[in-house]
Amino acid sequence: MLSMTKYGCEPGHSTVTPARLRGWGAGVIVFGLGAALAAGAMPAIANEVNAPTVATPWAAGTALPATGLSSQTVGFHANQPVALDQAALPKHAANRVIVDVTTFGADPTGVKDSAKAVNDAILHAKSLHKPTTILFPCGVYSMYPENAPKRELYVSNTVGADPNYKTKSIGLLIEDMEDVIVEGMGSQLTFHGSQTEFANIRSTDVTIQNLDTDWYAAGTLDLPVVGSGVADGFGYRDIQVPVGVNVAINGATATFNGENSPATGLPYWTHAPSGATGGHNQTRDLATGQTLRTGVQLWNNSRAVTDLGNGVYRVSYNNAADPGGTGKAYEIRKTTRDTPGGLIWESQRTALKNMKLHYLHGFGIVGQFSKDVALDAITLRTDFGTGRQTAAFADFIQMSGIAGKVQITNSLFDNPHDDPINIHGTYVEVKAVDRAAKTVTLQYMHNETAGFPQFYAGDELRFVKKATMLPEGATTFKVASVDGPTGKDSTKNLTQMTVTLDGELPTNLAASQFVAENLTYTPEVYIAGNTFQSVPTRGILVTTPREVLIERNVFDQMGMASIYISADAASWYESSGVDNVNIRNNVFDRPSTGSATIFVDPTNSQSEAGKAVHHGINIAGNRFSVLPGGQLVSAKSVSGLDFTANTVNHYAPTNPVSVSSSKALFNFSSSADIDIAGNTYEKGFNLRANTSGMDAAEVRGTPDAIVNNGDNITPLGNPASPLATGMGWVREDVSKWTAVDKNTVTLKAGSSGLWATQNAAVNILRQNAPLVGDATMVVKMSGATASQYEEAGLILYSDDDNYVALQRKHANGSPVLALVTETGGSPNENTKVAAPAAADVWLKLVRAGNQYTASYSTDNVTFTTIGTVTNATVTNGKTGILAVGASSANAPFTFTDLLVNTVAQPFFEQVNAPEPAKLVAGLAAPVWTGVQFAAPSSPLAALASVPAATKSVSTKFTAADASTGLQVQFNDKVATAGSGGAYTFNLMPGANVVQVQTMGSDGVSSQTYRWVISRQGALNKPGANLVCAPVVVPTTPPATVPPTTAPPTTVAPTTAPPTLPPVTTAPPTTTSPSVTPPATTAPATVAPSGSVDAETVSAGGELTVTGKNFKPGTTATFTLHSNPVVLGTAVVAADGTVSLTATVPANALAGAHTVVITGTGINGEAAKVSIAVTVAGGTATGEATTAAATTAAAAADDLASTGASGSVVGGLAVALVLGGLVLFWTTRRRAANH
């Protein structure tokens, strides 16, 4: 099978231009189609219906040992991809009609709007009622919403029943069709405005492949900070705005507008300054890759905005401090999920294959009440060079009510604004019960889900009690009838449905106490070979009672749980309980410390003895590389959970081990039958399992030395300076503290904090005994916050949810001194003042009863009061210090002379020099050419900026230990070393990422190094990296091939392709998303002419047509009239001649005809030449001319349709290959001599 990228498009650094497409695009298409047809069919990921039956059924990958799991063996970058279950993929016939979208006016240069032309091509394909391949010749196609098809649709997890968004514009709409392949040939669809990129509705056996998508001006605004500092006495940040975004400066702030609609003249979207502070926004640290949900403090205390050119704007501030932020990307969006990014609804066997989806607007790809959905080799990441970072407005993939099997494989998920994958059903609440009629009234409960059918006649329904989340008895029901939402109109109630069942309703069934779920539409799930990175939320959410296998994935820097299993009838109403989940051979790198890595948390408020919501969860053979404060598993209401044969190590491991964590590795509640055995753990973990609401004996962890409800922290074996009597650590991380003397310690920020549910702050150094009565605490702190959410100071600590602290807080660029109080996990930091400029500050905290007063001094003489708070939960608090908060700067803070009631409290008994810790499986420091890196942002991450003139950088990577293996990635692709072992990286504008992942000889120790090079200068437009280029380039012309093009692969319909209305023939006037044709000098005007090799030709015979004085490198089209039939196309030679040998249709009428050559004259203007010809023989009756007759004729004779049928496939294949090779050679030869 021939990969489409081999004869379509490949990534590069050049823009697709009309000249380039005309110069060799025809050769690409002719050769590619010929090679594919010669192989038997167009490339497809699915089964051919006439292919031999596979003798053995599909089986998942062989289980691997936990040792040796790395980016080379698992995940998106693995050497070997995982295999899909072919039985659940679309089935495609070998004999197919090919419909070329450009025949209908689609523009592969991106200059014109192609939305209507693409839809016309699809409608024509639909009218043929045959297996069809819809072909996009390689290029960039602009897709505007104004002329895209419209449908009233209601989609799960989006806008519910909101009438303001009921009508969706859909760029690529496959509707009520069978056996369709959408073949992109590496093309990119560039979308504008608000649209669903593609939808597959009520269709069967549909594959979309080799087709990339992006947005000219994405609705999420990404603003990379390319510099910060102080100029003219004012701090500033320099932000760079992506192409397609217009900036309106409003004094101290600015408003960002999307491109203008060509229909209304108004922006498609607007981001006002007030929208930046919303907590749903995000900040991505480009150096480390970590993404956090947080308000963007871009406009806090701003004073002016200045346009510096190249899309760079300087925001200056009223204070004289450097606000920081260089290397961060601010990501600002709205909250309304107005349309899904893609939709699969009421369809069977749908597959997406080999696609790069650079941005999904509104929501992700939604599968809704369909059967068998597969996504394979999908890259969900922004395009490098555009400066954008957000790849999805919300989720990436949401499967809501799927039957059959869901397969998500060999894909990359990077930086969405919500969960990458969520697979679930929907609980609808019982609102009324009619026992006599055997009917129930059910209601959608979440405001974002409504309007589509939840049940169909014949489906299996089950009732679940909300309080316990347990099924109501063992009985399920068949649905007899449904009266409710249709999913495509608002004539019925959008939130309620009446369902009639086949049996007597349960006795206990009552309104508002029960929910119903559809068991028919619950899938088997296979998620394998994927990489999830820089995710601020969960990685995978899955709830289905059928088999789930999650294997060979890489999870890196999840902001919440890597895998989350819920069953929710209280908030999102997402079903169901799980019965068979296998999580094996995955890598969990630096998972969140704010949540367990694998989190099982149904919403039941009550439990029943001997019963559980979830069953059968097996976690085996995984590698966990955990940060201090991380937890492996937290599970509620599970019966039967095994945790076996896993390896547990520290992230960025060292020798000797330098990290210790007091967090229990396991937590279970209301669960039973838990086995923990056969795992390996590095030193420094707390081998503890907490239990609640259950018999602790249900957790069997003795083989692993797990202690139920008691600490078992394995010692590090390399004692550092011993603490003074009466002092102790909370979650010690020895890599982040240094003993200076007995009374002085330096702590580094950079870990999670204590705020609300974070509860993972490391190195809280506090007294062991509670502070009694009224008291005064003072400490000197040296050092200022540097970035993000660093915070450091004095604390009275009871536990993670109850404390009072006086802290320096960076507040994401607005530094303050804040008196923080938290009670029962509810924090408040409103008592604060601006942070002083001085690096040294004395912090004082005074307790009087339940009141706490904070003050500070810069000289330890005069103290300034900050304020007073009340907190009754810290009467047993312990005096201490801390430096924490999310940050990549690891800013140090030095604490000296802690006084409690004027009595000095030393930190250390004595100061020892510990053995220095070295990274295991580390790299020798690389020497770079073309770039100089400053101090690392973290031990494993560095950031640098280079001028626009720097096109490439290079280096070598050498493991410190020869037994260490490594994989080098550049911009999320595996890189290969050149001669001598050096790597050369060709830079895009904006951030470029070099990442090296190592694996030690022990098969467990691994490091992830990251270097980010930001290249200055103007950012790229979407699609700029697309280059259409053939792979096969003969060095000499084939001697046996005549210098003409092969017969056409497609034949035009009997009616002309549609003409686009004026509003869509050009992009908006206020922006420039189009590709500009290259300037040319027109030669002297000579009229084109033409001739034929014979004035008379028999029907079914060959005819050679030659044109002269056409523009070299352009494509000419040859059409036989009067009822037009396209004979083919050919590329004009360097001397202005163009020739085509074609077969006259066997059903052509006898008599006089005209051959018309249409193309471009040598003056660059459209040209047309007509040549008379007589057809002898032929049919005795005329061709169909009415619409109905045209369809009938198309069905009867493929030559009357736009497309070559399977009956001519074999005859065209050789000619297509040979003709394509000639076009490749002649075109490349011209290019070489240009």
Secondary structure, DSSP 8 states (H G I E B T S, - for coil): ---GGGTSEEE-SS---HHHHHHHHHHHHHHHHHHHHHHTS---SSEETTS---SS---------STT-STTTSSTT-SS-----GGGS-EE-SS-EEEEGGGGT--TTSSSB-HHHHHHHHHHHHHHTS-EEEE--SSEEEE-GGGS-EEE---TTTTTT-GGG-EEEEEEEEES-EEEEEEEEEEEEEE-SS-EEEEEES-EEEEEEEEEEEESS-SSEEEEEEEEEEETTEEEEEEE--TT-EEEEETTEEEEE--B-TTTSSBS-EE-GGGGG-TT-EEEETTT--EEE----TTTTEEEEEEEETTEEEEEESSSS----TTEEEEE--S---S-SEEEES-EEEEEEEEEB--B-SS-EEEEEEEEEEEEEEEES--TTS-----BSS-SEEEEEEEEEEEEES-EEE-BSS-SEEEEEE-EEEEEEETTTTEEEEE--STT--SS-S--TT-EEEEEETTTTEESSS--EEEEEEES--SS-SSS-SSEEEEEESS---TT--TTTEEEEESTT--EEEEES-EEEEESS-SEEE--SS-EEEES-EEEEESS-SEEE---SSSS-EE---S-EEEES-EEES--SSS-SEEE----S---TT--SEEEEEEES-EEEE-TT--SEEEESEEEEEEES-EEEESS-EES--B---SEEEEEES-EEEEEES-EE-TT-EEEEEEESS-GGGEE-GGGT-EETS--B---S---S-B-TTEEEES-BGGGEEEEETTEEEEE-BS---STT------EEEESS---SSEEEEEEEE----STT-EEEEEEEEETTEEEEEEEE-TTT--EEEEEEEETTEEEEEEEEE--S-SEEEEEEEEETTEEEEEEESSSSS-EEEEEEE-SS-TT-EEEEEEESB-SS--EEEEEEEEETTEE--SBS--------EETT-B-----BS----S-SBTTEEEEEE-TT--EEEE---BSSTT-EEEEEETTEE----GGG-EEEE--SEEEEEEEEEE-TTSS---EEEEEEEE-S----TTTTEEE--S---SS--TTS-SSB---S----SS------GGGSS--TTS--S--------------EEEES-SEEETT-EEEEEEESB-TT-EEEEEEETTTEEEEEEE--TTS-EEEEEE--TT-BSEEEEEEEEEEBTTSSEEEEEEEEEEES-BSS----SHHHHHHHHHH-GGGSSS--GGGHHHHHHHHHHHHHHHHHHHHHHHHT-
